[in-house]
Amino acid sequence: MGQHCGRRQPAGPDDRSSYPTALDVAVEKGEVIYRTAHGSEFRTTLKTVTLQTDGADKPVHLAVDGAYNDMPVTMTATMQPFSILRQTKTPYGIDMEAKSGDMTITFKGTATDPINADGIKGAVTFNSPTSRPMMQIAGLPAQQDIAMQMSGQFEHEGDLWSVTQGKGMVKDNPMTITLMRLVEGDHGKPDHVTADIAFSQLNLNEFLSHQKSVNPSETDIPLTVDAAPDPLIDAHLSVKQLSYNVLRFSNMTLAASVKPGTVAVDMLALDYLGASLKASGKIEGADKGAAHVGAAVNVSGADIEKLRQALGFGPVPIAGRVDMQMRADATQKTLNAAVHAADVAAAVSMTSGSLDRKVIGLVSADLRMLFNKPKGMTPVSCMLGVVSSRGGVGQALPLRIRTGDGTVAANARFDLNRKWFDLTFGSQASTTGRFALDIPVRVSGSFSSPKVRPASWSAEGRAMMAQTDRLNVLPAGVKEFALKNACYRAVGK
């Protein structure tokens, strides 16, 4: 029976100089129990163990038939002769293969302390079409089959276990393992896992859906936070092509950690529809099995045309790329629920782009349009929109677009759940020509087929358009982002 009590500091190997030569050894019906500092128990049952060699200078053959945590395991190993084992300062060569169900593990390397199975270093391979044996051995539920293959350099020294220079495949998703390291915790303290893994492609729908055929739009991630996690985790993950739900991302990089009561995303960066997104945030435990999610998001270079197609909008008269700063908060049980129910405050900015000249003419009700309809696009010198929403329902106010042909002011209400919006916009009289009547326009209805009709500026509507105090209630980062936009100075004018 083994007992792990606190951190065991690496020590020099035991003196092996007088170790006897065992020509034929057989052991039956043995059992070894290993208890960690956290009280976890790992039980090894030995049905038969045989050790055989033809002499002190001949290879040693080891065969084990048994079970680990009630999972049948067989192991065969060819080791260096006893004459090498007696050379205490010489690493001892081991060539081993272990099988359990469909799982096969091979190791070829050395151990500086083979008697205590320590100071191990060498090449390891792992292959399992289902990974169920591995999950059962670890005492974890196996909700689905996940084919895994891996090879790399393995080391075990004292309380440190690691794999480096690794390559493999997880459900047809190729991966590279720069580092996977486990440091066993002191008595009563959690273990600490550090991982740095890269995927050329990763389809999360394959891992998060428990059914073999499922609609990708139903893929979801539970927001689970452990008050006392074991192990603690620091992970760095990069993915060239990432699929989640019906979305497709590229060049994703994630740095995250699992700590007591908190899952922290220190950095998330990815590209989507030509735009770059960077975010950070935390997931913290809340009541009734839910979790609170708070995130700050920065988007740069989002192409309006690509976004409107992704959202199901009809053609829009503005072109260019926008930047956005956003803060989102939600308390929910799953990621999809948090996205749909989040409280959002955001500022959207454009510093270069173009607007259809007919919009300025229409919004300003320029009489010259009766004789000569404007053609082409006019450059946008700035655009600013402040957006707030709850559960996908919100408003955009203020909204300003400044061009060489005039400045457009607007306010909008929207419901992303119904794909509905109501937009009223008009020109600022001080920026248009003398033939402009500056009659506002209202566009409302579904994203795909809205209705356009004249509107009127009510006193309430003009007051809303002139609001400046809305910027004062924005989160600090969002407010600072909005203040940098030249269109901010148009607010209230």
C-alpha positions as CSV (number, residue, x, y, z in Angstrom):
1,M,0.0,0.0,0.0
2,G,1.4,3.4,-1.0
3,Q,0.7,6.7,0.7
4,H,1.5,10.1,-0.9
5,C,2.0,12.6,2.0
6,G,2.9,16.0,0.8
7,R,5.4,17.0,-1.9
8,R,8.2,14.5,-2.4
9,Q,11.4,16.3,-3.4
10,P,13.5,14.6,-6.1
11,A,16.3,12.7,-4.5
12,G,19.2,10.7,-5.9
13,P,18.5,7.1,-6.9
14,D,18.8,4.3,-4.4
15,D,22.1,2.4,-4.3
16,R,21.5,-0.5,-6.8
17,S,25.0,-2.0,-6.7
18,S,24.1,-5.0,-4.7
19,Y,20.7,-5.8,-6.3
20,P,20.5,-9.5,-6.9
21,T,19.9,-11.3,-10.2
22,A,16.4,-12.8,-10.4
23,L,16.2,-15.4,-13.1
24,D,12.5,-16.3,-12.8
25,V,10.1,-14.6,-10.5
26,A,6.3,-15.1,-10.4
27,V,3.8,-13.2,-8.2
28,E,0.0,-13.9,-8.1
29,K,-3.0,-12.1,-6.6
30,G,-1.3,-8.9,-5.4
31,E,-2.7,-5.5,-4.8
32,V,-1.2,-2.0,-4.6
33,I,-3.2,1.0,-3.4
34,Y,-1.9,4.5,-4.0
35,R,-3.5,7.4,-2.2
36,T,-2.8,11.0,-3.2
37,A,-2.5,13.9,-0.8
38,H,-6.1,14.8,-1.7
39,G,-7.5,11.5,-0.6
40,S,-8.0,10.1,-4.1
41,E,-7.4,6.4,-4.3
42,F,-5.8,4.5,-7.2
43,R,-6.1,0.7,-6.9
44,T,-3.8,-1.6,-8.9
45,T,-4.8,-5.3,-8.9
46,L,-2.1,-7.8,-9.9
47,K,-3.4,-11.2,-11.1
48,T,0.0,-12.4,-12.3
49,V,3.5,-10.8,-12.5
50,T,6.4,-12.6,-14.1
51,L,10.1,-11.5,-14.3
52,Q,12.5,-13.6,-16.4
53,T,16.0,-13.4,-17.6
54,D,18.6,-15.9,-18.9
55,G,21.4,-14.3,-16.9
56,A,22.9,-11.2,-15.3
57,D,24.0,-9.9,-18.6
58,K,20.9,-10.8,-20.5
59,P,17.7,-8.6,-21.1
60,V,15.0,-8.8,-18.4
61,H,11.4,-9.5,-19.5
62,L,8.5,-8.3,-17.4
63,A,4.9,-9.3,-17.9
64,V,1.9,-8.0,-15.8
65,D,-1.7,-9.1,-16.0
66,G,-4.0,-7.1,-13.7
67,A,-6.3,-4.1,-13.4
68,Y,-6.1,-0.4,-12.6
69,N,-9.2,1.1,-10.9
70,D,-11.0,-2.1,-12.0
71,M,-10.1,-1.6,-15.6
72,P,-8.2,-4.7,-17.0
73,V,-4.6,-3.8,-17.9
74,T,-1.8,-5.9,-19.4
75,M,1.8,-4.8,-19.7
76,T,5.0,-6.2,-21.2
77,A,8.4,-4.8,-20.9
78,T,11.9,-5.6,-22.0
79,M,14.6,-4.0,-19.8
80,Q,18.3,-3.9,-19.7
81,P,20.2,-6.6,-17.8
82,F,20.7,-6.7,-14.0
83,S,24.3,-5.9,-14.6
84,I,23.2,-2.4,-15.9
85,L,20.6,-2.1,-13.1
86,R,23.5,-2.4,-10.5
87,Q,25.2,0.7,-12.0
88,T,23.5,3.2,-9.8
89,K,24.6,6.3,-11.8
90,T,23.6,4.8,-15.2
91,P,20.0,5.4,-16.4
92,Y,18.3,2.1,-16.8
93,G,16.8,1.3,-20.2
94,I,13.1,0.3,-20.5
95,D,11.0,-0.7,-23.5
96,M,7.4,-1.1,-22.4
97,E,3.9,-1.6,-23.9
98,A,0.6,-1.4,-21.9
99,K,-2.9,-2.2,-23.1
100,S,-6.3,-1.7,-21.6
101,G,-9.4,-2.2,-23.8
102,D,-8.7,-0.4,-27.0
103,M,-6.0,1.8,-25.4
104,T,-2.3,1.2,-26.1
105,I,0.5,3.0,-24.5
106,T,4.2,2.5,-25.4
107,F,7.3,3.9,-23.7
108,K,10.9,3.6,-24.7
109,G,13.5,5.4,-22.6
110,T,15.3,5.3,-19.2
111,A,14.8,5.7,-15.5
112,T,17.4,7.0,-13.1
113,D,15.5,5.3,-10.2
114,P,13.8,2.3,-11.8
115,I,13.1,0.6,-8.4
116,N,10.8,3.5,-7.4
117,A,9.6,4.2,-11.0
118,D,11.2,7.7,-10.9
119,G,13.5,9.8,-13.0
120,I,11.8,8.5,-16.1
121,K,12.6,10.0,-19.4
122,G,11.8,8.8,-23.0
123,A,9.4,8.6,-25.9
124,V,5.8,7.8,-25.3
125,T,2.9,7.0,-27.6
126,F,-0.8,6.8,-26.8
127,N,-3.6,5.5,-29.0
128,S,-7.3,4.9,-28.2
129,P,-10.2,4.8,-30.7
130,T,-12.7,5.6,-28.0
131,S,-10.7,6.9,-25.0
132,R,-13.1,5.2,-22.7
133,P,-10.5,3.1,-21.0
134,M,-8.5,6.2,-20.2
135,M,-11.6,7.9,-18.7
136,Q,-12.5,4.9,-16.6
137,I,-8.9,4.6,-15.3
138,A,-9.1,8.3,-14.4
139,G,-12.5,7.8,-12.7
140,L,-14.2,10.2,-15.1
141,P,-17.5,9.6,-17.0
142,A,-17.2,8.9,-20.7
143,Q,-20.2,10.5,-22.4
144,Q,-19.0,9.9,-26.0
145,D,-16.2,8.2,-28.0
146,I,-13.3,10.4,-28.7
147,A,-10.5,8.9,-30.8
148,M,-7.1,10.0,-29.6
149,Q,-3.5,9.5,-30.8
150,M,-0.5,11.1,-29.3
151,S,3.3,10.8,-29.2
152,G,5.9,12.9,-27.4
153,Q,8.7,13.1,-24.9
154,F,7.6,12.0,-21.4
155,E,9.3,12.8,-18.1
156,H,8.5,12.0,-14.5
157,E,10.7,13.4,-11.7
158,G,9.4,13.5,-8.1
159,D,6.1,15.3,-8.2
160,L,6.6,16.6,-11.8
161,W,5.0,14.8,-14.8
162,S,5.3,16.3,-18.3
163,V,5.0,15.7,-22.0
164,T,6.8,17.9,-24.5
165,Q,7.4,17.8,-28.3
166,G,4.1,16.1,-28.7
167,K,2.0,15.5,-31.8
168,G,-1.3,13.8,-32.2
169,M,-4.9,13.7,-33.3
170,V,-8.2,14.2,-31.4
171,K,-11.3,13.2,-33.4
172,D,-9.6,14.1,-36.7
173,N,-8.3,17.4,-35.3
174,P,-4.4,17.5,-35.6
175,M,-2.7,18.9,-32.6
176,T,0.8,19.9,-31.4
177,I,1.7,19.7,-27.7
178,T,4.4,22.2,-26.7
179,L,3.9,21.4,-23.1
180,M,1.6,19.3,-20.8
181,R,2.8,19.4,-17.2
182,L,1.3,18.2,-13.9
183,V,2.8,19.2,-10.6
184,E,1.4,17.2,-7.7
185,G,0.2,19.5,-4.9
186,D,1.4,19.4,-1.3
187,H,-0.7,17.6,1.2
188,G,-4.3,19.0,1.0
189,K,-3.4,21.3,-1.9
190,P,-4.6,20.9,-5.5
191,D,-2.4,19.7,-8.3
192,H,-1.4,22.2,-10.9
193,V,-1.7,21.6,-14.7
194,T,0.0,23.7,-17.3
195,A,-0.7,23.2,-21.0
196,D,0.3,24.7,-24.3
197,I,-1.4,23.1,-27.2
198,A,-2.0,24.1,-30.8
199,F,-4.5,22.7,-33.3
200,S,-4.5,23.2,-37.1
201,Q,-8.3,22.8,-36.9
202,L,-10.7,22.2,-34.1
203,N,-14.4,21.4,-34.5
204,L,-15.9,21.9,-31.0
205,N,-19.3,20.7,-32.2
206,E,-17.9,17.2,-32.3
207,F,-16.9,17.3,-28.6
208,L,-19.9,19.3,-27.1
209,S,-22.6,17.2,-28.8
210,H,-23.4,14.0,-27.0
211,Q,-25.3,12.6,-30.0
212,K,-23.5,11.4,-33.1
213,S,-25.8,13.5,-35.5
214,V,-26.9,16.8,-34.1
215,N,-27.7,20.2,-35.4
216,P,-24.6,22.3,-35.0
217,S,-26.7,25.3,-33.9
218,E,-27.6,23.3,-30.8
219,T,-24.0,23.1,-29.6
220,D,-23.6,24.7,-26.2
221,I,-21.0,25.0,-23.4
222,P,-22.1,24.7,-19.7
223,L,-20.8,27.5,-17.5
224,T,-19.5,25.5,-14.5
225,V,-17.3,27.0,-11.8
226,D,-15.8,24.9,-9.0
227,A,-15.2,26.6,-5.7
228,A,-12.3,24.2,-5.0
229,P,-11.0,22.9,-8.3
230,D,-8.4,20.2,-8.5
231,P,-6.3,20.5,-10.5
232,L,-5.7,24.2,-11.0
233,I,-5.1,24.9,-14.6
234,D,-3.1,27.4,-16.7
235,A,-3.7,26.8,-20.4
236,H,-2.6,28.3,-23.7
237,L,-4.5,27.1,-26.7
238,S,-4.1,28.2,-30.4
239,V,-6.3,27.1,-33.3
240,K,-5.9,27.9,-37.0
241,Q,-9.5,27.0,-37.9
242,L,-12.2,26.8,-35.2
243,S,-15.8,25.7,-35.6
244,Y,-18.3,26.4,-32.9
245,N,-22.0,26.1,-33.4
246,V,-22.6,27.5,-36.9
247,L,-19.7,29.9,-36.6
248,R,-16.3,29.6,-38.2
249,F,-13.3,31.4,-36.7
250,S,-9.6,31.5,-37.6
251,N,-6.3,32.3,-35.9
252,M,-7.7,31.8,-32.4
253,T,-5.5,32.2,-29.4
254,L,-6.7,31.6,-25.8
255,A,-4.9,32.0,-22.5
256,A,-7.1,30.9,-19.6
257,S,-6.9,29.7,-16.0
258,V,-9.0,27.7,-13.6
259,K,-8.8,29.0,-10.0
260,P,-11.0,28.6,-6.9
261,G,-14.4,30.0,-7.8
262,T,-13.2,31.5,-11.1
263,V,-12.5,30.6,-14.7
264,A,-10.4,33.5,-16.1
265,V,-9.9,34.3,-19.7
266,D,-6.8,36.4,-19.7
267,M,-6.8,36.8,-23.4
268,L,-8.9,35.6,-26.3
269,A,-8.0,36.6,-29.9
270,L,-9.5,35.5,-33.1
271,D,-10.5,36.5,-36.6
272,Y,-14.0,36.4,-37.9
273,L,-15.3,37.6,-41.3
274,G,-12.2,39.6,-41.8
275,A,-12.4,41.3,-38.4
276,S,-10.0,40.9,-35.5
277,L,-11.5,40.3,-32.0
278,K,-9.7,40.5,-28.7
279,A,-11.4,39.8,-25.4
280,S,-10.9,39.1,-21.8
281,G,-13.2,38.2,-18.9
282,K,-14.1,36.0,-16.0
283,I,-16.7,33.3,-15.2
284,E,-17.5,33.3,-11.5
285,G,-19.9,31.1,-9.5
286,A,-23.4,32.4,-8.8
287,D,-26.6,31.1,-7.2
288,K,-28.7,28.2,-8.3
289,G,-26.0,26.5,-10.4
290,A,-25.6,29.5,-12.7
291,A,-22.4,31.6,-13.3
292,H,-21.7,35.2,-13.8
293,V,-19.9,36.1,-17.0
294,G,-18.2,39.4,-17.5
295,A,-16.3,40.2,-20.7
296,A,-14.6,43.2,-22.4
297,V,-14.4,42.9,-26.2
298,N,-12.5,44.9,-28.8
299,V,-13.3,44.4,-32.5
300,S,-11.3,46.0,-35.2
301,G,-11.8,46.0,-39.0
302,A,-15.3,44.5,-39.2
303,D,-16.5,44.7,-42.8
304,I,-20.1,46.1,-42.8
305,E,-21.1,44.1,-45.9
306,K,-19.9,40.8,-44.5
307,L,-21.6,41.5,-41.2
308,R,-24.9,42.4,-42.7
309,Q,-24.9,39.1,-44.7
310,A,-24.1,37.1,-41.6
311,L,-26.9,38.8,-39.7
312,G,-29.4,38.4,-42.5
313,F,-29.8,42.1,-43.3
314,G,-30.8,43.3,-46.7
315,P,-28.4,45.5,-48.7
316,V,-27.3,48.7,-46.8
317,P,-26.1,52.0,-48.4
318,I,-22.9,52.3,-46.3
319,A,-19.6,50.6,-46.9
320,G,-16.4,50.3,-45.0
321,R,-15.0,48.8,-41.8
322,V,-16.0,49.5,-38.3
323,D,-14.3,49.1,-34.9
324,M,-16.1,48.4,-31.6
325,Q,-15.5,48.4,-27.9
326,M,-18.0,46.4,-25.8
327,R,-18.7,45.3,-22.3
328,A,-21.1,42.4,-21.7
329,D,-22.4,40.8,-18.5
330,A,-24.8,37.9,-17.9
331,T,-25.7,35.4,-15.2
332,Q,-26.7,32.1,-16.8
333,K,-26.0,28.3,-16.9
334,T,-24.7,28.0,-20.4
335,L,-22.6,30.0,-22.9
336,N,-25.4,30.3,-25.5
337,A,-27.9,31.5,-22.8
338,A,-25.4,34.1,-21.6
339,V,-24.9,35.4,-25.2
340,H,-28.7,35.7,-25.7
341,A,-29.4,37.3,-22.3
342,A,-26.4,39.5,-21.8
343,D,-26.5,43.1,-20.8
344,V,-24.4,44.9,-23.5
345,A,-22.9,48.4,-23.7
346,A,-20.9,49.1,-26.8
347,A,-19.6,51.9,-29.0
348,V,-19.2,51.4,-32.7
349,S,-16.8,53.7,-34.7
350,M,-15.8,54.2,-38.3
351,T,-13.1,56.6,-39.3
352,S,-13.1,56.0,-43.1
353,G,-15.8,54.5,-45.3
354,S,-18.4,55.7,-47.8
355,L,-22.2,56.4,-47.8
356,D,-24.5,56.4,-50.8
357,R,-25.2,60.0,-51.8
358,K,-28.8,59.2,-52.3
359,V,-29.1,58.7,-48.5
360,I,-28.0,62.2,-47.8
361,G,-30.3,63.5,-50.5
362,L,-33.2,61.4,-49.1
363,V,-32.6,62.3,-45.5
364,S,-32.2,66.0,-46.1
365,A,-35.2,66.0,-48.6
366,D,-33.0,68.1,-51.0
367,L,-35.3,69.6,-53.6
368,R,-32.6,69.2,-56.2
369,M,-33.3,65.4,-56.2
370,L,-36.4,66.2,-58.2
371,F,-34.2,67.1,-61.2
372,N,-30.9,65.4,-60.6
373,K,-30.6,62.3,-58.4
374,P,-27.1,62.1,-56.8
375,K,-25.0,59.1,-57.8
376,G,-22.1,57.3,-56.3
377,M,-20.7,57.3,-52.8
378,T,-19.6,60.1,-50.6
379,P,-16.7,59.6,-48.1
380,V,-17.5,59.1,-44.5
381,S,-15.2,61.1,-42.3
382,C,-16.5,59.6,-39.0
383,M,-19.3,57.4,-37.6
384,L,-20.2,56.8,-34.0
385,G,-22.9,54.7,-32.5
386,V,-23.6,53.9,-28.9
387,V,-25.5,50.7,-28.4
388,S,-27.0,49.2,-25.3
389,S,-29.1,46.0,-25.1
390,R,-30.5,43.5,-22.7
391,G,-31.3,40.0,-23.9
392,G,-30.9,41.0,-27.5
393,V,-33.3,43.9,-27.2
394,G,-31.9,47.5,-27.2
395,Q,-31.2,50.7,-28.8
396,A,-28.5,52.6,-30.7
397,L,-28.3,56.2,-29.4
398,P,-26.7,58.4,-30.3
399,L,-25.8,57.5,-33.9
400,R,-23.9,60.0,-36.1
401,I,-22.5,59.7,-39.6
402,R,-20.5,62.7,-40.9
403,T,-19.8,63.0,-44.7
404,G,-18.7,65.8,-47.0
405,D,-22.4,66.1,-48.2
406,G,-23.9,66.4,-44.7
407,T,-24.2,64.8,-41.3
408,V,-26.8,62.2,-40.5
409,A,-28.2,61.8,-37.0
410,A,-30.2,58.7,-36.0
411,N,-31.7,56.6,-33.2
412,A,-32.7,53.0,-33.5
413,R,-34.4,50.3,-31.5
414,F,-33.8,46.6,-32.3
415,D,-34.7,43.1,-31.3
416,L,-32.1,40.5,-32.4
417,N,-34.4,37.6,-31.3
418,R,-37.1,38.7,-33.7
419,K,-34.7,40.1,-36.3
420,W,-36.6,43.4,-36.1
421,F,-35.5,47.1,-36.0
422,D,-37.0,50.6,-36.0
423,L,-34.6,53.3,-37.2
424,T,-35.3,57.0,-37.5
425,F,-32.7,59.2,-39.1
426,G,-32.4,62.7,-40.4
427,S,-29.9,65.3,-41.6
428,Q,-28.6,68.1,-39.4
429,A,-29.7,71.3,-41.1
430,S,-26.4,73.1,-40.4
431,T,-24.5,70.6,-42.6
432,T,-26.8,70.5,-45.6
433,G,-27.5,72.9,-48.5
434,R,-30.1,75.6,-48.8
435,F,-32.4,73.4,-50.8
436,A,-32.6,70.8,-48.1
437,L,-35.9,70.4,-46.2
438,D,-34.2,68.1,-43.6
439,I,-37.2,65.8,-43.2
440,P,-36.4,62.7,-41.2
441,V,-37.0,59.2,-42.5
442,R,-38.1,56.1,-40.6
443,V,-37.0,52.6,-41.6
444,S,-38.6,49.7,-39.7
445,G,-39.5,46.1,-39.9
446,S,-37.7,42.8,-40.4
447,F,-33.9,42.8,-41.1
448,S,-34.5,41.3,-44.5
449,S,-37.4,43.5,-45.8
450,P,-37.9,46.8,-43.8
451,K,-40.3,49.5,-44.8
452,V,-39.2,53.1,-45.5
453,R,-41.4,56.1,-45.0
454,P,-41.2,59.8,-43.9
455,A,-41.0,60.6,-40.2
456,S,-41.1,63.7,-38.1
457,W,-38.9,64.9,-35.3
458,S,-40.9,65.1,-32.1
459,A,-39.7,67.2,-29.2
460,E,-38.9,63.9,-27.4
461,G,-37.1,62.6,-30.4
462,R,-35.0,65.7,-30.8
463,A,-34.2,65.5,-27.0
464,M,-33.1,61.9,-27.5
465,M,-30.9,62.8,-30.4
466,A,-29.2,65.5,-28.4
467,Q,-28.4,63.3,-25.4
468,T,-24.8,63.6,-24.2
469,D,-25.3,62.1,-20.7
470,R,-25.6,58.6,-22.2
471,L,-21.9,58.5,-22.7
472,N,-21.4,59.2,-19.0
473,V,-23.1,56.0,-18.0
474,L,-21.0,53.8,-20.3
475,P,-18.3,51.5,-18.8
476,A,-14.9,53.4,-18.7
477,G,-13.3,51.5,-21.6
478,V,-16.3,52.0,-23.9
479,K,-16.6,55.7,-23.0
480,E,-13.0,56.4,-23.7
481,F,-13.3,54.6,-27.1
482,A,-16.3,56.8,-28.0
483,L,-14.7,60.0,-27.0
484,K,-11.8,59.5,-29.5
485,N,-14.3,59.5,-32.4
486,A,-14.6,62.9,-34.2
487,C,-18.4,62.4,-34.4
488,Y,-18.6,62.6,-30.6
489,R,-18.3,66.4,-31.0
490,A,-21.5,66.3,-33.2
491,V,-23.6,65.0,-30.3
492,G,-25.9,67.7,-29.0
493,K,-25.5,69.9,-32.1
